[in-house]
Amino acid sequence: MIKPEIRLDEMKREEVVEHLKQTVRPEEGVIPAFLLGDPTVYKLEHEKVFMKTWVFLGHESEVPNNGDYLTRDLAGYSVIIARANDGVLRSFYNMCTHRGMKLCRADKGNKSQFTCPYHGFNFKNTGELIGVPLQKNIYGGQLDFDKLALHEVTIDTYKGLIFGTWNDNPEPLKEFLGDFTWYLDMVVGRAEMEVLGPPQKFVVHSHWKIGADNFVSDSYHTMVTHGSIVQLGMVPNATYSKKGYQVHTKNGHGGNIGMPNPDFAFLEELIPEYKKNLSPEQFDVMSNVKNIIGTIFPNLSCLVSHTSVKGQLISNTTLRLWKPIAHDKMEVITWFLVEKDAPEEWKKRSRESYILTFSPSGIFEQDDTEVFTDITATATGVVPYAKNFNYNYTMGMHRTPVTDFPGPGVVYDDKFSEAGSRNYYRYWLDMMGR
């Protein structure tokens, strides 16, 4: 065991990994506090986790037409996602191959070509270099255009979700998502979904894993942190969040399914489309949900929220990315999704529900980010590490998984459990040790 007076930033890389293996004990429900505030761990997980796994980039509905493009962040590096003139979705490192200038500085747009603002090198949206100012004169016509094509980034999609990775030999995306797709289908695959408006972005002085952990298993906090929603009449009682199921699958994915629900939280007129896209078992579960909350490792969370606003039943669907900025700071990016064929009035009401609850100014969001900020503050610095302060993640360890739930994975018939978080940290630790 490393002596506590030796700081992590004084250790060699291999020693840090070994210290994590000794102190992070998910099977025992022991998670050290320093994981959420230490710069050395943050730096190492960028290399071990974010540079090797699939990271969410956006939704296909954001680039529906040929020529559409987005610029997004992949593990701290800017990438271009472009739907080329052939209709194929591609991604490139946002760097001119001549002198490394950022090629595209807009968030989104429609272009068939990208021109570098430094020397004017011109690239097609398929990545090929097609134009260089005065190239015959200054290069003698001998410049190798093929070798100067944009550096392509590996991307793949699932039900409209776009993921990217810097890993040269990644696990296929569908295998990485694994059995969790059964649950993800109800969120983003129940119908043809579209993103309305640009994603909302806001910075929180919080470590990124706190958000991912919150969504992978923590319905317990709803009673206290979000206690005001009972007084507002948005939910019937303080323990409404306990009923339902918690599920986790391999690769750290997991979430909670709130049910049963006496009311159908989705669009009655789209039931034929739901049944077409889902299995009978999936549709039966979806028909009875109050909410679906989950995290796809490492930092993409999904949410189907179902609340009563002014006596009217409204549901909304969002995705959120906990984008790391520093060991004590993250950018939260949220996408609002809705069924493409839904009536305009429903889309409007659903968006209003999202703005009220889980937008930057939303009731739930304000509650959560206040907590996330304080957790990060108490986890940062010398004391949490030197004093060996640990979090207790033993909730639900006495429970036995159920075998009669129709969905795959390890399933418990109670949402108040930390089994999903233990599974999340188990996979995190495995990746940190590779």
C-alpha positions in Angstrom: 0.0 0.0 0.0 1.3 3.4 -0.9 1.9 5.6 2.1 -0.7 8.4 2.4 2.0 11.1 2.7 3.1 10.3 -0.9 0.9 12.3 -3.2 -0.5 10.9 -6.5 1.2 13.6 -8.5 4.6 12.4 -7.1 4.0 8.8 -8.2 5.0 7.1 -11.4 2.2 6.2 -13.8 2.4 2.5 -13.0 2.3 3.3 -9.3 -0.9 5.4 -9.7 -2.6 2.5 -11.5 -1.5 0.1 -8.8 -2.8 2.4 -6.1 -6.2 2.6 -7.8 -6.3 -1.2 -7.9 -5.7 -1.3 -4.2 -8.1 1.4 -3.1 -11.0 1.3 -5.5 -13.0 -1.7 -4.5 -16.4 -1.7 -6.2 -17.4 -5.2 -5.1 -17.1 -4.1 -1.5 -18.9 -0.8 -2.2 -15.7 1.2 -1.4 -15.0 4.2 -3.8 -12.3 6.7 -2.7 -13.3 10.3 -2.6 -10.1 11.5 -4.3 -11.4 9.9 -7.6 -13.7 12.9 -8.0 -11.1 15.7 -7.4 -7.6 14.5 -8.2 -5.8 16.0 -11.2 -3.5 13.0 -11.6 -6.5 10.6 -11.9 -8.2 13.0 -14.2 -5.2 13.1 -16.5 -4.8 9.3 -16.5 -8.4 8.6 -17.2 -8.2 10.9 -20.3 -5.6 8.6 -21.7 -7.0 5.3 -20.4 -10.7 5.9 -20.9 -11.6 8.7 -23.3 -8.8 8.1 -25.8 -9.8 4.4 -26.0 -13.5 4.1 -25.8 -16.6 5.3 -27.8 -17.7 8.8 -27.0 -21.0 10.4 -28.0 -20.8 13.2 -30.6 -24.3 14.0 -31.7 -27.5 12.8 -33.5 -27.9 12.1 -37.2 -30.9 14.5 -37.3 -28.5 17.3 -36.7 -26.9 16.6 -40.2 -29.9 15.5 -42.3 -28.9 16.9 -45.6 -25.9 16.4 -47.9 -23.4 19.1 -47.1 -24.5 19.5 -43.5 -21.7 19.5 -40.9 -21.0 19.9 -37.2 -17.9 20.5 -35.2 -17.8 18.5 -31.9 -15.4 17.6 -29.2 -13.9 14.1 -29.1 -11.9 13.5 -25.9 -10.7 17.1 -25.9 -10.0 17.4 -29.7 -12.1 19.2 -32.3 -13.6 17.0 -35.0 -15.8 17.7 -38.0 -18.8 15.5 -38.7 -19.9 15.9 -42.3 -22.6 14.4 -44.4 -20.9 14.5 -47.8 -22.4 14.9 -51.2 -22.7 11.1 -51.5 -24.8 11.0 -48.4 -22.2 9.2 -46.3 -21.5 10.5 -42.8 -17.8 11.0 -42.1 -15.6 12.6 -39.5 -12.2 14.3 -39.6 -9.8 15.8 -37.2 -10.4 19.5 -37.4 -6.9 20.4 -38.5 -5.5 21.5 -41.8 -2.8 19.1 -42.9 -0.6 21.9 -44.2 0.2 23.8 -41.0 -2.3 22.5 -38.5 -4.7 25.4 -38.4 -8.2 24.6 -37.2 -10.0 24.1 -40.5 -13.6 24.8 -39.4 -14.5 27.3 -36.7 -18.3 27.3 -37.0 -20.5 25.0 -34.8 -22.5 23.9 -37.8 -23.5 24.7 -41.3 -23.7 23.4 -44.9 -20.7 23.2 -47.1 -19.3 21.0 -49.8 -15.8 22.2 -49.2 -13.7 23.5 -46.3 -11.1 26.2 -46.9 -8.3 26.8 -44.4 -8.3 30.4 -43.1 -4.5 30.4 -42.8 -3.1 29.5 -46.3 -6.3 28.7 -48.2 -5.9 25.0 -48.7 -9.2 23.6 -49.9 -10.7 20.3 -48.9 -13.9 18.4 -50.1 -16.3 17.3 -47.4 -15.1 13.8 -48.1 -11.7 14.7 -46.9 -9.7 15.1 -50.1 -7.4 18.0 -50.7 -8.6 19.6 -54.0 -7.0 23.1 -54.1 -3.8 24.9 -53.1 -3.2 28.5 -54.0 -0.5 28.9 -56.6 0.5 25.3 -56.1 1.9 24.8 -59.6 4.2 27.8 -59.2 5.4 27.4 -55.6 5.4 23.6 -55.5 6.3 23.0 -59.1 3.2 21.0 -59.6 4.7 18.2 -57.5 2.6 18.5 -54.3 1.1 15.1 -53.3 -2.5 15.9 -52.7 -3.4 12.4 -51.6 -1.0 12.5 -48.7 -2.5 15.7 -47.5 -6.1 14.5 -47.2 -7.8 15.2 -43.8 -7.2 12.7 -41.0 -10.3 10.6 -40.8 -11.8 9.8 -37.4 -13.5 6.5 -36.7 -17.3 7.0 -36.2 -20.3 4.7 -36.1 -24.0 5.2 -35.3 -26.8 3.4 -33.4 -30.4 4.4 -33.8 -29.3 7.9 -34.9 -26.7 8.3 -32.2 -23.2 9.2 -33.5 -20.2 7.9 -31.6 -16.5 8.5 -32.3 -13.3 7.0 -31.0 -9.5 7.6 -31.3 -8.9 3.9 -30.8 -7.5 2.4 -34.0 -8.9 -1.0 -33.1 -12.1 -0.4 -31.2 -14.7 -2.9 -30.1 -17.5 -2.6 -32.6 -20.0 0.0 -31.4 -23.0 -2.4 -31.2 -20.9 -4.9 -29.2 -19.7 -2.1 -26.9 -23.4 -1.0 -26.2 -24.3 -4.7 -25.8 -27.5 -5.7 -24.0 -28.1 -2.1 -23.0 -29.5 -1.4 -26.5 -32.6 -3.2 -25.3 -33.3 -0.3 -23.0 -31.7 2.4 -25.2 -34.2 1.5 -28.0 -37.1 2.7 -25.8 -35.3 6.1 -25.5 -34.0 6.8 -29.0 -35.4 4.0 -31.1 -39.0 3.7 -30.3 -39.8 6.0 -33.3 -37.8 8.1 -35.7 -36.5 10.8 -33.4 -35.1 14.3 -34.1 -33.2 16.8 -32.2 -35.0 20.1 -31.9 -32.9 23.2 -31.6 -29.1 23.3 -30.9 -27.9 21.5 -27.8 -27.8 23.6 -24.7 -24.4 24.0 -23.1 -23.4 25.2 -19.6 -20.3 24.8 -17.4 -20.5 23.4 -13.9 -17.6 23.4 -11.4 -18.0 19.7 -10.9 -16.1 16.5 -11.8 -17.6 14.7 -14.8 -18.0 11.3 -13.1 -20.5 12.7 -10.6 -23.1 13.3 -13.3 -22.5 9.9 -15.0 -22.8 8.1 -11.6 -25.9 10.0 -10.7 -27.7 8.8 -13.8 -26.4 5.2 -13.8 -28.1 4.3 -10.5 -29.1 7.1 -8.1 -32.8 7.5 -7.8 -32.4 7.6 -4.0 -31.5 11.3 -4.0 -34.8 12.3 -5.6 -36.7 12.2 -2.2 -34.5 14.9 -0.7 -32.7 16.8 -3.5 -35.8 17.1 -5.6 -38.2 17.2 -2.7 -39.8 20.4 -3.9 -41.5 18.7 -6.8 -43.9 17.0 -4.4 -45.0 20.4 -3.1 -45.5 21.6 -6.7 -47.7 18.7 -7.4 -45.5 17.3 -10.2 -45.3 13.9 -8.5 -47.6 12.2 -6.0 -45.2 11.6 -3.1 -41.6 11.7 -2.0 -41.1 7.9 -2.5 -42.4 7.8 -6.1 -38.8 7.4 -7.3 -38.3 4.1 -5.5 -40.7 1.9 -7.5 -39.4 0.2 -10.6 -36.3 -1.6 -11.7 -32.5 -1.0 -11.8 -30.5 -2.7 -14.5 -26.8 -2.9 -15.5 -25.0 -4.6 -18.3 -21.4 -5.1 -19.3 -19.0 -2.3 -20.1 -20.3 -0.1 -17.3 -23.7 0.8 -18.7 -26.8 0.9 -16.5 -29.9 2.8 -15.4 -33.3 2.9 -13.7 -36.7 2.3 -15.0 -39.5 3.9 -13.0 -42.8 1.9 -13.2 -45.6 1.1 -13.1 -47.5 4.0 -14.6 -51.3 4.0 -14.8 -51.0 6.5 -17.7 -49.4 6.1 -21.1 -46.6 8.7 -21.2 -46.2 8.8 -24.9 -48.2 9.6 -28.0 -51.3 7.4 -28.5 -51.3 8.1 -32.2 -47.8 6.8 -32.6 -48.5 3.4 -31.0 -48.3 1.7 -34.4 -44.8 3.1 -35.0 -43.7 2.2 -31.5 -44.9 -1.4 -32.0 -43.1 -1.5 -35.4 -39.8 -0.5 -33.9 -39.9 -2.3 -30.6 -40.4 -6.0 -29.6 -43.7 -6.8 -27.8 -41.7 -7.0 -24.5 -40.1 -3.7 -25.1 -43.4 -2.0 -25.9 -45.0 -3.5 -22.9 -42.3 -2.1 -20.6 -42.3 1.3 -22.3 -46.1 1.5 -22.0 -45.8 1.3 -18.2 -42.8 3.5 -17.5 -42.8 6.7 -15.5 -39.2 7.5 -16.4 -36.1 6.0 -17.9 -32.7 7.2 -16.5 -29.4 5.7 -17.6 -25.7 6.2 -18.5 -23.8 4.7 -21.4 -20.1 4.5 -20.3 -18.3 6.7 -19.9 -20.2 10.0 -20.0 -23.5 9.9 -22.0 -26.7 9.9 -20.0 -30.2 9.5 -21.3 -33.5 10.5 -19.7 -37.2 10.0 -20.4 -38.9 12.2 -17.9 -42.7 12.0 -17.2 -44.3 14.7 -15.0 -47.6 16.4 -14.5 -47.4 20.1 -15.2 -50.6 22.2 -14.4 -52.5 19.0 -14.3 -51.4 17.9 -17.8 -49.4 14.8 -18.4 -46.2 15.5 -20.4 -43.1 13.5 -21.1 -39.8 14.6 -22.6 -36.7 12.8 -23.9 -33.1 14.2 -23.5 -29.5 13.1 -23.9 -26.8 14.7 -21.9 -23.0 14.6 -22.1 -20.8 15.2 -19.1 -17.8 16.6 -21.0 -14.6 16.9 -18.9 -12.9 20.2 -18.9 -10.7 19.9 -15.8 -10.6 17.7 -12.7 -13.1 20.0 -11.1 -15.0 21.4 -14.1 -17.2 20.0 -16.8 -19.4 21.2 -19.6 -22.9 19.8 -19.6 -24.4 19.4 -23.1 -28.1 18.5 -23.5 -30.0 17.5 -26.5 -33.8 17.6 -26.6 -35.3 14.8 -28.8 -38.9 14.2 -29.9 -40.7 11.9 -32.2 -40.3 13.4 -35.7 -43.9 12.6 -36.6 -45.4 14.0 -33.4 -47.9 16.9 -33.8 -46.3 20.3 -33.5 -48.3 21.1 -30.3 -46.9 18.0 -28.7 -43.3 18.9 -29.6 -43.9 22.4 -28.2 -45.3 21.1 -24.9 -42.6 18.4 -24.6 -39.9 21.0 -25.0 -41.5 23.3 -22.4 -41.5 20.3 -20.0 -37.8 19.8 -20.7 -37.0 23.5 -20.2 -38.9 23.4 -16.9 -37.2 20.3 -15.5 -33.8 19.4 -17.0 -32.5 22.4 -18.9 -29.8 24.8 -17.5 -32.6 26.7 -15.7 -34.7 23.7 -14.9 -35.9 22.7 -11.5 -34.1 19.4 -11.4 -31.0 20.6 -13.1 -30.5 23.4 -10.5 -30.9 21.0 -7.7 -28.4 18.5 -9.1 -25.7 20.9 -10.2 -25.6 22.5 -6.7 -25.0 19.1 -5.2 -22.4 18.2 -7.9 -20.4 21.3 -7.2 -20.2 20.7 -3.4 -19.2 17.1 -3.9 -16.4 18.1 -6.1 -15.2 20.8 -3.6 -15.0 18.3 -0.8 -13.2 15.7 -3.0 -10.5 18.1 -4.2 -7.1 18.7 -2.5 -4.8 16.8 -0.2 -7.1 15.8 2.6 -9.5 13.4 0.9 -6.5 11.4 -0.4 -4.2 11.7 2.6 -7.0 10.8 5.1 -8.2 7.9 2.9 -11.8 9.2 2.9 -14.2 6.8 1.1 -17.7 6.8 -0.2 -20.2 4.1 0.8 -21.6 2.3 -2.2 -23.1 -0.7 -0.4 -26.8 0.1 -1.0 -28.7 -2.9 -2.3 -25.9 -5.5 -1.8 -28.3 -7.6 0.2 -30.7 -7.9 -2.8 -30.9 -10.7 -5.3 -31.5 -10.0 -9.0 -34.8 -10.9 -10.4 -35.2 -13.5 -13.2 -38.7 -12.6 -14.5 -38.0 -9.2 -16.0 -38.2 -9.4 -19.9 -35.1 -7.3 -20.5 -31.5 -8.5 -20.4 -28.7 -7.6 -17.9 -28.6 -7.8 -14.1 -32.0 -6.5 -13.0 -33.3 -5.6 -9.5 -36.9 -4.9 -8.6 -36.1 -1.7 -6.7 -34.5 1.5 -7.9 -32.9 2.3 -4.6 -29.6 0.5 -5.2 -26.0 1.2 -6.0 -25.4 -1.9 -8.0 -25.3 0.1 -11.2 -22.6 2.4 -9.8 -20.6 -0.5 -8.6 -20.8 -2.0 -12.1 -19.8 1.4 -13.6 -16.7 1.8 -11.4 -15.7 -1.8 -11.9 -15.5 -1.2 -15.7 -13.8 2.2 -15.1 -11.2 0.5 -12.9 -10.6 -2.2 -15.5 -10.0 0.4 -18.2 -7.6 2.4 -16.0 -5.6 -0.8 -15.4 -5.1 -1.7 -19.1 
